[in-house]
Amino acid sequence: MKKKFYVIGHRGACAYAPENTVPSFDKALDLGVDGLETDIRRTRDGVLVLFHDNILDNKSDLTGRVQDYSYAELKKADFGGWFSKEYKGAGILRLDEFLCRYGGRVHLSLEIKDVNIEQQLLDEIKAANLETEDFMITSFNLNSLKQIKKMDQAIPTGYLAADCKKETVHICLENKMEAICPRAAALNAEDVEYAHEKGLFVRAWGVADEDLMKKAYDAGADGMTIDFPDKLIEYIKRQKILKKEGMA
């Protein structure tokens, strides 16, 4: 990834529209994000789709898990009405649809949420003709990231971790990852500096409020996933103005 700060819409702009849907991703683009983050699961019949939670109950009109349904069944479901009446009828997105619609426009952060989908994920990325600088694959599951690197060493990966301590940094280095993705609440400038010295990109997650947003940015992170990207963009602008005026 290029050297700049990346404002990454978390599941789109999910503070303002139902997560992982076209309205949410489009809203994030309208707000001016540098990237989009999403979550990848596989249906009963082997289709990769975008959905975060372990169960469908709270974010759709279905119950159970994504893998309990075929794609055709999921396609008929409502993935927006839980958020508000305005978005009733918003549908689930296939990964290939997402890559086609947004690939090459902004950076894509693709989180693996299911096991044994690594090869299929790489196949769909290849079919979308994405360059390696256009995306990054992330996961809390270290084994998934190891599998990705075994399949293709050039694929950029980031480890979703609890912190940015030296031990965690070295896990990333040992597995030839490009990024460490620590929880925002655990970040501090010293840890970020160490990760930078080791050549890692630092991308924060778990930015629940504006205080955590400011904490992660001020600690020197290179980017973060955030539900309300407009507030981060405005904060960055203010900080740049203050720095220019010699006040920060």
N, C-alpha and C positions, 0 to 999 in steps of 0.2 A: 504493500500500500504506500502511496505517496506521502511525503512528509507534510501533513496538515492536520488540523483537528477535524474529526469526522462526527458529524451529528447524524445519528442513525435512528430512524423511526422504528420504535419497538413494536413489532407486529403491525407496522404502519404508523398511524398516529392514533393509538388505541385509547387515548383519553377523549377523543372526539368522534370516533366511529368504531363499529364492531371489529375487533382485532382479526387480522389475517384475512380480511376481505378486500375486494377492489376499492370500496369507498374509503377504507382506512389507509390503504397504500396510496391512493390518489390524493387524499387529504395531506398525507405526509409530503408528497412531492409538491403540492401547492404551497406548503409552508416553507419549502426550501431545503429539505434534508440533503445530506451527502450520500446517504445509504438507507437501505431498508433491511430490517431483520425479520425472519420468519422461522416457523417450526415445521418439520417434515415428519409425517407419519404415513403408514401404508394401509390401504384398505384390505378387506378380506380377499378381494380378487387382484391384489397386487398393484394398485395404482397409488402413486405417491401424491399426497394431498397436504394442504397446509392447515394444521390445527395444533394448538399448544397443549391443552389439558389432557389428563389421563382418561377422563370421561367426557362425554358429549353433553351431559345433563344441564350444565349451567350456561352453555354458550350456543345452544341450538334447541330445536324442538324435538330432539331425539334423546334417548337414554342409552347407556352402555358406552362402548369404546369404538373408536374409528375402525379398528380391525374386525369388529362384529358385523360391519356393513359392506356391501359392494359399493363401488363408486356410483353406480346408477341410483342406488337407494339414497346415498348421501346427497346426490345432486338435486333430489326432489325436496330436501329439507331446508328449513329456514335457519340461517346462521346470523341473522341481523336483528330479528325482532326482540331478542333478549336485551338488546342495548337500548333501543327505542323504536317507537312505531315508524319513525322516518326510514329506518333501515330494514323493515320487515321484508323478507324475501331475498335478502342478500345471500348468495350461494357460496358453497365451499369451492376453493380454487385448487386445481391440479398444479403440481410443481411445474410441469412443462408450460402451462398457461402463464404462470407467474414469471418464469424465465423469459418467455417470449415477449411479454408485455413490458417488463422492467429491465431486463438484461441489457447492459450497455448504456443505460440512461443514468443510473446511480450504482454505487457499490452495493452488492447483495451479501448479507450475512445469513448463512443457511445452517440452522441448528438441527442436528440429528436427534430425533426424539424416539425412534424405534430401533430395535436391533436388526442386524443383517440387511440393511438397506444401502450399504455403502456403495456396492458396485452399481446398483441401479441409479443411485444418485449421480455418480460420476458419468454414467452413460447419458443421463438426461442433460447434464451440464455440457457434455461434449456435443450432443445433438443441437444444443442452443448456440453453439459456436462462441461461447464466452472465453475471453482471455483471462489468464490467471489473476491479473490485476483487477478484474471486474467483480470478484467474489472471494469469500472466505467460508470454509466449513468449520463450524464450531460444535462442541458437545461437552456435557458434563461427564460423558462416558469416555474415559481415556482409551479403552480398547477400540472404540469406534474410530477414533482419530489415528490410532496406530494402524488400523486396517486401511484407512485412506492413504496413509503414507506408504504402506507396502504396495498398494495398487498403483500409486503414482506419486513419486517423491516431490514433484513440482507443484502439487496441489497445496494452496495455502490453508493452514489450519490454525485454530485458536482454542485453547483449553479454557473452558468455563470453570472457574475455580472459586474457592471461598475467599482467597486472599492473594496478595502479590509478594509473599515472603520469599526469602532466598530459596527455601526448599521447593516451593512451587515453581519458581522461575527455573530451577534446575530440572524439574520434571519436563518442562516445556523444551528446554535445550536438549535434553537427552533424547527426546522424541522428535527433534528437528522441526519444531513448530515455529511459526512466524509470529504468533501473538499469544499473550496471556490475557485472559478476560476475567478479572477479579470482581468480587462484589464491591460496590461503591462504598459501602459503610466501612470496609476494611482498608481502604486506600490511605496512604500517606505519601508525602513527597519523597522520603528516603527510599521507600520500597520501589516507587516508580522510577526513580533515578537509577537504582540498581538494575532493574529490568531493562531500562534503556541502554545502560552500559553493556549489557549482554546482547543487545541488538533486537530486543523484542518490542513489538507494538503492544501498547497497553490500552485495552478497551473495557470500560467499566460496564457493569450490569446492576440491576436492582436499584435503579434510581427512582425511589418511591415519591420523592418530594423535591422541592427546589433547594432545600438545604443540602441534601445529598448530591444534587446536581452541581452545586457550587463547590462542594467539598472535592468531588472527583475532578472537576475541571481545574481547580486551584492546585490540586496535588500534582498536576502535570500529565494527566492521562492524555492519550492521543485521540480518544473518541469514546463515545458511550451510546448505548441503546437507551431510548427515552420515550415515554408515552406522550409527552408534551414538547415536541421539538421546537416549537415556536418560542417557548420560554428560554430554552437553552441558546437559541440563535440570538435572541435579544440580549441575553447576559453576555455572550461573547462579544457582541458589538459594543456594549457598555465598557467591558474590560479593555478592549482595544483603544477606545477613546480615552479612558483614564490613563492607560499606559503612555499614549501619545502625549498626553498633557502632563506626564510625570507624576501622576497621583496614585499609581498602583505599582 
